[in-house]
Amino acid sequence: MGDLQTHALELAARQQAPEWAGDLRRRGAQRFASASWPNRRTERWKYTPLVAIAKKQLALPVDDVMALPEGELIDVDAYKIAFVNGVFSPQHSDALPEGVVTLADAEGSEIELLQAHLGRQADSQEHLFAALAEATLGQGLLVHIAAGKVLDKPLYVVHYSCGEQPLLASTRILVLAEASAELELIEHFLCDTQEQANLVTAQTEMVLGDNARVKHYRLNLEGEGVTHMGGVFAELGRDALFDGFAIATGGELIRNDYVLSHCGSGAHVELQGVYLPRGRQVVDYHTNIQHRVPHCTSNEVFRGIVGDRAKAVFNGRIHIFEQAQKTLAQLSNKNLLTSNKAEVDTKPELEIYADDVKCAHGATVAQLDETSLYYLQTRGISKEQALVMMSFGFINELIQAIKNPAVAEYLLPRLASQFGRQPDDLLVLEADTLD
Amino acid sequence: MLTIENLCARVEDKDILKGLNLEVKPGEVHAIMGPNGAGKSTLGSVLAGRESFTVTEGEVRFDGKDLLELDVEERAREGLFLAFQYPVEIPGVSNMEFLKASVDAVRKHQGKPDLSSVEFMKLARETSKRVKLDQAFLKRGVNEGFSGGEKKRNEILQMMLLEPRLCILDETDSGLDIDALQTVADGVNAMRSEERSFIVVTHYQRLLDYIVPDVVHVLADGKIVKSGDKSLAKELEAKGYRWLESEVA
């Protein structure tokens, strides 16, 4: 057993948790303990070394009242629900709307729903960090929207990591959207300083009933020190729509697994993602779109800009089951390297067992186009500014397409300044690459 | 305004310009014609400062300054403008943002007052009307999905916004229908003045019916082999470049 395995389970054993979670926690602990720690030969972790995290010395969060950085939050008309180092913070949260309850306050039929669904998609046998999340289960939300109901405002879940001590922050969200229910969920991960070094395990599982519609935002805007092991899982009923947007700007290691399953005909998955690791950061998206039934569609677009010595891993799997005829699936992953020391490992993975499907996929890795750069320069624009404009332009299309205007307005200036405020090291590296 | 002496340039290991001389005075319009492969586009690229072209000999003075010593963007800021034969598509970078960044950089260098966003938008809209480019194109990515004619109109739009002193049009007429050609020519003619000069590089005499040059040069095998007034263009059109090659030989 690796260091982190022993250590995390010791922490789990000291945690307080609701009684109903006992069996799940034991199962998670057992599976996490018995999992063999991934190495370079482990396919799922081939390009994402876990050496650094295995040595992380973590503690459990305490119930401090830390102030939230209000200026860093999204200015959105929504139900704000805050978790500070993984712990629900009622003083920073709005009153929960009908159908939303914290795991600690769940009772009666809510507990039954939690026990029936938690870990069903985020399989702790298959996903290493789902096992850790299960072993440390206790904090999080149940969002249960009844048939035909539309949640009037988005749920804005703030996951805030703070403090000097690296903590194990574990939150869990279960969304049950019954038939024709609609909701929007914004998950925003942020932290107080670049040095903050929590291990965040945040697993979100969603079940979309027939014709249900869920808009989901997963914004990994943590600092350079955070390790994030996340998962987003959804099952879609007939004609259901999952519309997801993901962004990761940095972190010591940000890993998100998306597993989205079409379980009813006519379901559609839309997933757009952007990643921008710099310095020595690592971002890893593993997506798995599972077409299990006929007549479903999916469209997935990820774009990344990787600078300095940073690394991005993108594994996009599309699995079309034998009976899933008439599937239309599209996947595109484009990467831009802005330094000759940056690395991208991208792998589209198609597994197609049906014979009447349309499936398009593509992955590219490129450097900034020399001709475009020259064109901008011939118009008086400096090389440095031209590089910033072109890099930003590469992801701008996806940012512009964000449907929630408050999220887009929040991200645009921050991303622009991320490009603008690094003229020294990064752009020197970029210039080297282009010469 | 522009003095080119014995300019020799190569791309990769191939010599393209082989001792080109040219003198352009303020207010003049020079047409450069010539067969494919003569070095017409190379001349534009070398003057604009494209890195893949190496100047091996000769000098170029632009208003007394050593042009070859300047970076690409410095040349633009000094008032040199190259309208591309094949304008580049840059998806994601909005045309409006691009135009603003460009105009800001050039005006700042020339000591002209900054334009506010509102002033700039107004100017860009008015100018796009003059070149008959739908305003929707200002919001798109730079040249993204533009037709050939729309790209050339966008080039002329940039030229009008930047108010350069020396404009080089690199086969701006190629691939244009008569309406677009007329618009491009109107744009150029409206900008003609005593202080501003043009070098119009073209393969066809047709453009010169609309933009009447003061001098016509024939470029062949990296050199100017013949110069004359606008009647030279007609003669070339009638007799073809072969005629000239044999005459020079």
Interface residues (C-beta under 8 A of the other chain):
Chain A: D369 T371 S372 Y374 Y375 L376 Q377 T378 R379 G380 I381 S382 K383 Q385 M389 M390 F392 G393 F394 I395 N396 E397
Chain B: A48 G49 R50 E51 D71 V72 E73 R75 A76 R77 F81 L82 F84 P87 V88 I90 P91 G92 V93 S94 E97 F98 A101 S102 A105 V106 H109 G141 Q158 L162
